[in-house]
């Protein structure tokens, strides 16, 4: 049986710390999130490899170092709200949510929508994603479903199909961060 905790710690030591990442909040979040739960079952043994891994629909789960580097660059504060837009596994959103789990800070994430709708997300992740959408985006009394709930303090630059800021982001002091690999 694979010891994922040991592999995760080795990844932190040799991929993050060795490259100079010192943000303890980010390191703690990376350590708390089991990356193996976000990769396809047939690739779980490579969950902590220093590389992006393929997931469904020609997408990838980003290299752990890139996720950590971008997350550290955001310099999240407890009062920040983060819009993480993606079509991947939800790993980056989970890292951001781990940092921003205080009541004052909420992660509004579209990243698991694709994985949930395409049925490539693990059942537990799909259920968690749908429960979060119901809790934060659905107002049953007013019969309204929000796609986003601005203002956001932080959003990725050029997040995939999404070109530019959603309404309200720029006006509310939004900033962007790009995650690129290549």
N, C-alpha and C positions, 0 to 999 in steps of 0.2 A: 504494500500500500504506500502511496506517495505521501510524503510529509510536506504538504503545501505551506505550512507555517515556516518550515525551514527554508523552502525554496523562496518564499516571499522575503524572508530576512536576507537571504543571500542576494536576491535581486536588489534590495535596498542598499546593501553594503557595496556591491560590485558595479551596479549600474547607476545608482543615484549619488550616494556619498562619494564614490571614487571619482565622479565627474564634477564634484564641487557643490552639489545641491545640499544646502544646509537649513532650509526652512523646516523647522521641526513640526509645524502644523501640517505641512504637506506630507512629510515623512510619516507622521502618525496616521494620517488619512489613508495613505497608500498601504500602510501596514494593516489597517483595520478592514480594508475591502478585499474580499477573496476574488482575485482576478479569474481564478479557475471557473467561477460561476458564470462568467461572461463570455467564455470561449466555447466553441462547439465541442461536444463530448469527445469526438475523435482527435481533438487537438489539445485536450486538457493537460497532457504531459508537457506541453510547450508554453503553458500559461505564463510562466515567468521568464521566458526567453527574451533577449534584448532585440526584439523585432516586432513589427506589427504582424497580426495573424489574420487570415481570411475568415470572414463570417458569411452569412447568407447574402444573396443578392449582390455579389461582387463588391461588398464592403469589407472593411477591416476594423479590427480593434487596434487602436493605436499602440505604438511602442510605449512601454511603461515610462521610459525616460521623457518622452515627448509630453505625455500626460502630466507628469510631475513638473516639468519645466514650465509649461503653459500655466498650470495651476499656481505655481509659485509666483510667476510674473503678474498674475491677477492681484496679488496682495490683498486677498479678501479680508474684509472687516465684518464683524458680527451684524452690522446694520446694512450690509450690501444685499441686494437681490440680484440673482444671476439668471440670465437667459442662456441656456446651453442648447443650441440647435444642432442637431446632427441626425444621421440616419443609421447609426451604428449599433453597438452592443449595449450602450448605456453605462459603460465603465467610467468614462469621464464625468458623467452626471452623478454617478455614485460617489466619486471622489469629492466633487464639489459639495454634494449634499452632506458628506461626512464632516467637512469643514464648517459648513453653514447650517448645522443642525439646531442652532438656537432659535427660539421663537421669533426673534426679530429678523431673521434672515431665512428666506425660503428659496428653494431652487424650483423654477418653473422650467420643465424640460420637455422638449418634443422628441428627444433622442430615442426614447424607447418606443415611440409610436409605430415606427416602421417595423421594428423587431416584433412588436406585439401583433400588428395587423398581418404581417407576413408569416406569423407563427414560427419564427426562428428563435424567439426569446425563450429561455427556460420558463416553464409554467409559473414558477414562483415569482420570477421577475416580471412576467406579463401581468400577473395578478397584482403585484405591488404597484406597477405603473398605472394600471386602471384604477386602483383604489386611490392613488394620489390625484389622478385627474378628477375623479368624483369629489374628493375632499376639497381641492383647491380651485377647480375650474368650473364646476357645475353649481349653479344657484337654482335649486328646485323651486323655491318660493317665487322667484321672478321668471322662472322658465328660460334661463339664459345659460348658455355654455360659452365660456370665454376660450379663445384659442391661446391668448396670452394675457397676462395681467400686469401691464406696465405701471409705474416706471421701473426700469431695470438699471442697475448701476454698472453692470458688466455684461458684455455680449461678445461672442467671437466675431472677428472680422471676416466678412465674406463666408458665412456658414453654409456651404453647399449650394443648394438651389436658391437660397435666400440671398438676394443681392441688395444690400443696403440695410438701413435701420428700420425696424418696425415703427409705426407711428408712436410718438411720445418718447422714444429713447433719446434721441439727440436733444430734444427740448428739456429733458430731465437730467442732462449731464452724463449721458451714457458714454462708455468707452468700450473699445473692442479689443479682442485678442485673437490672433489666428494660430491655429494648430496646423503646421505643415510638415509633411514628410516627403522625402524624395531624394 
